[in-house]
Each structure stands twice: as structure tokens, then as C-alpha cells.
């Protein structure tokens, strides 16, 4: 049960790692897990909203992240900070949800996904009406799920490559290279789709 | 400026209220926990039943085939 307020207050003073260790020994209604959820609700929400792009999907994904966190709460090994590890869980959960939804949509309505994707990344004639951030979001829609997540975590959330390496299970050098390749690829598309609004500074 | 840095300027809507959010997490979590516990119990119970019933089943099969029941009084 969520214990009394003094218990929760003393837990709130604990570091993430100590709290995670305590949560691993508790049940689903444990005070440590509740405190962790409260502490990371906003950060997880940000990641989910960035990756899912819709309020309802993001809320569903954020709840799913904490469900997964509950089942994986004993797996935190302390190789990175708890926050970084949790971001990794959140990213993997969102990617899984997006892939399964896209598969389901393809199964139910063949052709719909392709229509949506081409619609998201097309529209050169109306591009001038959008600001640069909207242009970039449209460009990212054409990437595969993991590349899109990487770009969003790097540029929208501003994570460093070392943290991203932990989140994506890679090395910072590999991710640096990957980001640079994605930017090059998008620069080509940006030139075609949006004239010079996005392309010039990415062509380096 | 790197155009990709513009992504940071997109506002994230406010986080859902704590009460409804937590309730949603528990609504998803509890049925799965229940299913997991039922599954664990089912596997555990099956294993326990197999271990405890195998000897009796073996004796019943032997009795069917030979007409003799294992005599435990001869042991030790």
C-alpha cells in the first residue's frame, strides 16, 4: 500500500538508485515505486509525447512505460544513471508500440500507412506556410522508427551522445556517425521538399 | 543555426494529472500481474502434481501389468 506521508517523504529524499533497489523488493503498490513514478512522470511523458506525437498515444505509452518499468525494476544494473536507463526503457516501449500500431494499421487497412507517410513527407507546395520546426518534423516522419527516435532524443530533448549510447545500446561514436548520415540524407530530401529552408546548414 | 535544433522549440503539452495517470498505470498493471501469478501458480502446481503423482501412477501401471503392488514394508 502507499504508506503514510512520512514514509513517502523519507523515500523522496533517496537517490534514484536506492529507490529503485527498494522498489525491486516491493509490490506494485509499494511506496518506492510510487515515488519513482511521481519523480519520473514528467520526463517519461516528454519522451513519449516526442515519439508518439499524439496526446492519447503518448499517455497510453507513458503508462505502458511504467508497467514495463515495474516488471523490469530488478534489472537496473547501475552501468548508467537511473534516469538514462529509464529513458532507454521509455524509448524501447514507444518504438514497440509504434511498430505494432503501424503493423496493425497495415493489416486492417492496406495502403493507409503508405498514404499517411507520403502525406506527412510530401506537400512541397504548402511547405512555405510551415515554420522550420514543422518542416523538420515532416522530414523525420520519413525516417525509420529508430532513426527518428534518435534524432528526436538528440535534438528535441538535447541528450548527449554518451547518454544516447546507453539508451540505444550503441556507442557514442557509432551514434555520432549515424546522426551525421541521417542529416546528410535528410538534407537531400529537404532540398527537394522545402527548397532552401532546411537544406543549407545540414549540407556540410 | 542547425535546423534540427528547432525541434527543441516545439512545446510539449502538460503532463497528465497524477491521479488519473497513476490510476491508468495500475489499471494496466494489475490484470497483467494477476495473469502472471495465475500462470506461475499453474506451472508450479502442474510440476508439483507431476512429481507427487508419478510414483502412484507408475505403481498403478505396474499393478495393471503384473498384478502385484509394490511392497514398501520390505524396504529398510
Interface residues (C-beta under 8 A of the other chain):
Chain A: X28 X29 X34 X37 X38 X41 X42 X45 X46 X49 X50 X55 X59 X62 X63 X64 X66 X67 X70 X71 X131 X132 X133 X135 X136 X137 X151 X152 X154 X155 X156 X157 X158 X183 X190 X197 X198 X201 X202
Chain B: X1 X2 X3 X4 X5 X6 X7 X8 X9 X10 X12 X13 X15 X16 X18 X21 X22 X24 X25 X26 X28 X29 X30 X32 X33
